[in-house]
């Protein structure tokens, strides 16, 4: 590598161009250049590349200069100092950002694409470059170009990298989001790109089968990521009528992308993942646009319909979550991978009664298998019940809230579907350990439906409310004991618990009047208020 670098630094233009060509070929997969850390070689190389790029009339040499900068900018060393105003000016010239009416011919397009790749690397690896782009006009030029990308027939590659740059800038410079959204109409421009991409996919469809090719998937994912940044903590929460319409339209588009086929499972996962991430920013009120009224001519399986509505998008959200749950990525990644999907499904459940009832039917159908614990198995209910005891508290609380909503915030129904042991954490937080109903349960109450199956009715007398499943009768270990023996064993247990409490190994609690656990000073206090702690094992209707 040193030979090529020295060739760029010391030769005339022709020899430098040849050395540059060999350098970019040899360094295509290199991410670190420790040899440039001595004798100020890094700055010398950047200066030599600038001199060559600003003086050459050969598009191949020019393109290689920017490829070299893209390769060198993989390394953050001295990047803030090396990226000077003269480089920004050169980038603006050859990317066409400084020329609104630029026409991208073949060679000019190839150079512009390499410049765009280079700018993406520079923004990503240098916060100073990112901040400078927000001040020197590049951000403004990117958003202006995206506004007119259809009118000016902007090449797809250029459009893709501009959206990517907008995503990176709004991710790294949070202070510009409001300006991009309001002053520069960034949200509107990005939504228009989503619309046009769907339109073009429909135009290119063969035999009526609309699908997104890989290039469109990559563009859509970048658009969705940029929209996520622009809508963070501020979208759909105002009384702005224009924003309301925009938000409704966006959710309609997101529904279409949830259902849009792609060329591979990997691409489908990428689109759905970004759609779900964006939906986490949308207010619950707009989730009703994820479902559509069922039309008479539509032939849709009963699995995807409920109460006269097409629930296919909701079903896709559930299947996406189930796939995530079945692909166990370890406890450490649970929050990152599962939180968006569970949050969106929870928002769906809260948003609309018909959606909530459909989700209940899919996640908590009438119980038939009462011999298996709720957390054992491969249904959505089983997976979610397992998460009720995960050490990742954010996920545990999200899942508990979702299941509690689907159980109409009824303590008895929650115990029926999850078991008291799995739901105890939720009950403790809400002050429901004593079995009393949640104050919001009335909002979900309905006695018009009965989900108690014949299987459940047959075995419910033997269902253990703690484990949530049927347990065959077994002989009592105290059956042949005298009263004195029972008392002796009881006192032994009390003594053992008292010793464990004294040494700090455990902290016994009892349920207070507020329905929450309260520490006790002595284990004999556990016998106080036992009647209030009895768990009612009778089921009620759904």
N, C-alpha and C positions, 0 to 999 in steps of 0.2 A: 504493500500500500504506500510506503514511503516514496518509492520510485515514481508512482503516478502523481503524488502530491507535489514532489519536487519538480516534476515535469510541468505541472500547472503554474508553479511559482516562478520558474526560471527561464522558461522557453519563450519563443516568439508566438504570435497568434496561431499559426498553423500547428506548431508542435504542441502548444497548450491545448488546442482543441482535440488533438489526438490523445494526449494524456488524460484529458477530461473524460473522453469517451471510455477509455479503459478504467478510469476511476469509478464511474457510475456503474459499470458492469460488474466490477470486482466488489463494490461496496453495497450492492443492492440489498443484501441481507445483514449488513453490519449495523450495529446500534451503538457502538462506542468507539471513540478514536483517541485513545490515551496518548498516541504519538504526537497529537497536536497541542498537548499541554506544555511542551518545552519550546523555548526560544520564540515565544509569541507567534507560533506557526498558525494557530487557529485564526487569529485576526488577519494575518497575512493571506491565508487561503480565501477568507471571505472577501477581502479587498481585491484579490486577483480575479475572483469570480465576478465581482461587480464590474470591474474594468472590462472583462471579456463580454459580459452580458450587455453592457451599455454601449459597446462599440461595434459588436458584430452585426452583420446583416444576414447571417446564415441562421435560419430558423432551427436547424438541428443543433447547432452549437448553443443557441439561446435556450432551447429546451433542456439541453444537458446541464446548463448552468443552474436552472431552477430545480432539476432533479437532484443535483449535487447539494443545493441548499436544503431541499426537503430531507435528504439523507442525513446531512449534518445537523439539522434541527431536531432529529430524534433525541439528541443529547442536549441537556439543558445548560451545560457549562457555558458561561459567559453569553448566553443567548440574549439577555436583556441589553447588554452593551453592544453586541454585534449588530443587532437589528436597528439600524439608524434610519433617519428620514429619507436618505437617498434610496434605501432598499424599498421603503414604503412607496415612494414615487414610482420606482421601476415596476413594482407589483401592480399598482393602479394602471399603469400604461399598458402592460402586456396581458392583464386580465380583462381589459376593456372597461373596467369600472369607471375610469376617468373619461370615457367616451360613450355617452348614452346611446348613440345610434350605430355603434360598432357592428360590423357584419363579420361573423365568424366563418371564414373560409377554412378549407381543410388544414393547412399548415398552421394558420393562426389559431384554429380551434385546439390543435394538439398542444401548442405552447400555452394557451389560456388554461387548459385543463391541468397542466403541470404546475402553473402558477397557483391555481386554486388549491391543489393538493398541498403545495408548499405553505400557503397561507393557513390552511387548517392545522398543519403541524406546528407552525409558529404560534398560533393562538393557543393551542392546547398546552404547549410546553412552556409558555411564558406569560405570566399574568401581566407583565409590563406591556407586551405586545398587544394582549387583549384589551387592556385599558387604552392604549394608544389608538387602536382601531375604532374605539368608541368616540374618540375626539378628533381624529384627523379626516373624517368624512367617509371612511370605508364603510362603517355601519350604515350611514345614511344612503350610500350608493348601493349597498346590498339590498336594503329594503325597497328602494325605488325600483331596482331592477326586478325584484320579485313581484311588485305591483303590476308591471307591464310585461311579464314573461310570456304571456300568451299572445298579446298584441305584437310584441317584437319577435315572436317565435324563437325564444331562447332555447338553445340546444339542451337536451335533457341532462347531459353531464354537468354543464355549467349550472343549471338550476339546482341539481342535487348538491353540488358543493357550496352554493350560496346558502341553501337551507341549512346545511351542516354547519357552516360558519355562524349563521344566526343562532343555531342551537348552542354552539360553544360559547359565543359571546354572552348570551342571556343566562347561560349556566355559570360562567365565571365572573360576570359583572352584574350582580343582581340589581344594582341601582338603575340600570337602563331599561328594565322590563316594562315599567309603566310607560316610559317614553315611547318604546317600540310599539306597545299595544295601543296607545291613544294617539300620540302625535304622528307616528309613522304608519298607523293602520296595519301593523304586522299580523295581528290575529286574522283580520279579514283576508289579507293576501294568502296566508297559509290555508285558510278554509277554502279559498277559491282553488288552490292547487289540489286539495283533496277532491273537490267537485270535478275538476277537469280530468284528473287521473281516472276516476270512475267512468267518466264519459268516454275517454279514449279506450279503456278496457272493453267497454260495451261495443264500440265501433270496430275493435279488432277481434271480437268474439267470432268463433266459428261454430256453426250449427246451434247458435243461441246459447252456448256455454261460455259465460263470462268468467274470466279468471285474471289474476294479476301475475304478470311475468316478474322475474327476479328484479329487473331494473326498476319496475314500478313499486315493488315491495320495499326496496331499499329507500326510494324517495319518500314513500308514505311513512316509513318508520322515522326518518329524519324530521318530517313535518310534524308528526305526532309528538316527538321529543321536544321540538321547539315550542309547540303549543302548550305542552306541559309546563315549561318554564314561564311562558307568558300568562298562563291562567292560575299560577300558584297563589293560593290564599286570597284570591280576589275575584273569582269568576262565578257569576250566577248568584251572588249574594247581595246584589244591589236592586234598586227599584227602577233601574234604567230600562225603559221599554225596548230600545234598540238592542241592548245587550241581551235582554230576555229572548228576543227573536233569534239573535245570533246563537245563543246557547242552545235553544231548541233545535235549530238547524244543525248545529254541530253534533248533537246527540243522535239525530237521525242519520247523519253520515257515519258516525261511529258504529251504529247498528249495522249499516251496510257492510262496513269493513270487517266486522265480527263474522259475518256470514259469507264473505267473499273467498272463493277457492284460490289457492296458489299452486305453484308447481311442485312444492315439497312441504313436508311436515315442518321442517326447520323454519321455512319462511312463514308458514301459517302461525307458528308459535310466536315468531317475532312480531307480526302484525297484532295478534291478539294481546300479547303482553303489553305493547305500547298503547293500544286502545284502552286496556284496563287501567294502566297507570294514569292516563289522561282523565278517565272517568272518576278517579279518586278526587280530582279537583272540582268536579261538577256538583252543584247543589242537588239534593235529593229530589226537589220539585220537578226536575227535568228528566228524571229516569223513566217517567211514563212513556217517553218517546222511544224507549227501547222495545216496546211492544206495539203491535199494530192490530186494528180490528180485522177479524177474519172475514175475507171476502167470500161470497157464495161460490165463485168459480175456483177458489183455491182448494187444492187437494193436499192437505197437510195431515200427517199422522197425529193421532190423538196424543201421542207422547209430547208433541210440540204445541198443543193448544190447551187453553183453559178459559172458561167463562167467556167464550166468543172472541178470544184474543189469540193472536199468533205469538207464542212464547219462544220461538226458535232462538232468538238472541240470548234469552235468559238461560235456556238449556245449554247453549255454547259456553256461557260463563261457568256453569256448573261443571261441564265436562273438562274445561280448561283447569279448573281447580282440582278436580279429581285426578287428572293426569299429573299435576304438580304434587299432589299428596302421595300418589303411587310411586313417583320417582323420588324416593327418599334421598335428599341431599344432605342429611345430617342436621342435628339440632342447631348448630352454629349459624346455618343459613336460613333457618325457618322464617325469621322476620323478613328478610330481604325478598325471599321467593313467594311467601304465602300472604303477607300482609295486604298487598294491593287487591288480590282476588277476593279475599275474605271481606275486606272493607267494602268493595263494590257490591258484593252479594248482600251484605248487611244493609247498605244504603238502598238497594233494590227492595229488600223486605220492608223497610221503613216507609218507602216512598208511596207504595200503591197496594191496596188491599188484595187485588186480584193477583199481583205478582207475589205477594207474601203467601197467599194460599197455594199458588203453584209451587213455590219453593218448599213449602211444608210438605206438599205431596211428594216431591222429589227427594227431599232430605229425610223427612220423618214420616214415611208412609205408615199406615196402620200396622201395629206390631203383630207379627206372626211367629217369628223365631224368638221364643221367650226362654230358650234353654242356653243361649249364648250371651255372654256379657256384652254390653253395648259397645265396648271398645275393641271387641274381637271381631274380625271379618274385614271385608273389602268394600263395603258400601260407603257412601258419603257419610252416613250417620256414624259408622264405625270409625272412620278416619277422624272425624271431628271430635268424637268422644275421647279418642286417644290424645288429642291436642288439649283437652281440658286439664291435663296433668303435666303439660310440657313445662320445663323450667324457664322458657322464654315467656315472661309474664305478659308482654304486649299481645302475643298471639293467643295465649290462654284467655285473656280478657275479651279479645275480639270474637273468638269462637264461642265463648260462653254467652256473650251478648247476642250473637246471631241465633244460637239455639234457644235462648230464653225468649227472644222475640217470636220465633217460630212456634214456641210452646205457649204463645199468648201471654207471656209473663206470669204463667201459673206455676207455682212451686210444685204442686202435685204432678202436673203434666211433665215438668222438667225431670222430676225424679223417675217418672215412668219411662221416659225415653233415654235417660243418661245414667241413671243410678245416683243415689244420694252421695256416694263417695266421690264420683267425678264432678258433681255440681257443687260440692261443699264450699269450694273457694268463692264461687259467685254468690252463694247464699250468705257467706260470712261478710263479703264486701257490702252487700245490700241490706244486711240486717234481717235475713230471712231464715236463719238457722232454726228458729223455733217452729217453722212450718207455716207462718202466716203469709198471706198473699201480698204481692207487690202492689203498691198504691196505683201503679199504671196498668194493672192487669185488666181493669174494667174496660180500657180502650180497645182490648182485643177480644173481649168475651163474646161468645156465641154458643148457644146451646142447641143450635139447629143441626149440628153434625155430630155423628157418633162414630169414633174410629175404633171402638173396642171390638176386636175380631173374635171369632169363636175360639181360636187357639189361645188368645190372651185370657178370655173369660174362663176357659177350662183350667188354666194353671195359675191364675192370679193369686189364689189363696196361698201358693207356695213360693211366690216371687219375693226374693229378698230385696227390700227397697234400697239397701246400701250398695249391693252389687248390681242391681237392676236386672237380674235374671232368676229363673226358677231354680230352686235347690230342693232336691228330694229330702223328705224327712229323715232325720238321723237320730239315733238314741241319745238322750241327754246324759252327759258325763256325770251329772249329779243325781241320777235316778236312784242309785242304790246307796247314796250317802245319808247319814243321819243329820239332823239339824245341827248338832255340835260340829260335825265334820265340815259342813257347809260354812258355818261361821268361822271355823279355823282357817279354811282356805281363803275366805273373803278377807280376813284380817291379814293374812300373809300377802295378799295382793295389795292391800292398802299400804302395808309397810314397805313393800318393794317400790310402789309408786312414790311414796313419801321420800324414800332415800334417793331415787332418781331426780326428784324435784329439788332436793336440798343440794345435790352436787351440780345442778344446772343442766343435766342431760335432757330433761323434758320440762315443759311448762304446761301443766294441766289447766284447762279453761272450762268454764261453763257458759251457757248461753244466757245473756242478760235480757232485761225487758226490752231492749232495743233490737233484739234478734241477732246481736253480734257476740263473738267470743270475748270473755273477760277472764284474765288470769285469776287463779285462786291461791290462797295461802296454804291451805291444807286439803288433802284429797277428800276428807270427810265432807267438805263443802259441796262435793259433786252430787250428793244425795238431795240437796236443796233444789226445789223447783223441777224435779224429774218429770212431773206431769206436763209441764209446759214444753218439755223437749221431746215428747212422744211424736213420732213421725206417722202421719196418717198415710197408710199404704193403699187406701182406696183410690182407684183411678176415677177421672172424670172425663166428660166428653170433650172431643176436639171441635 
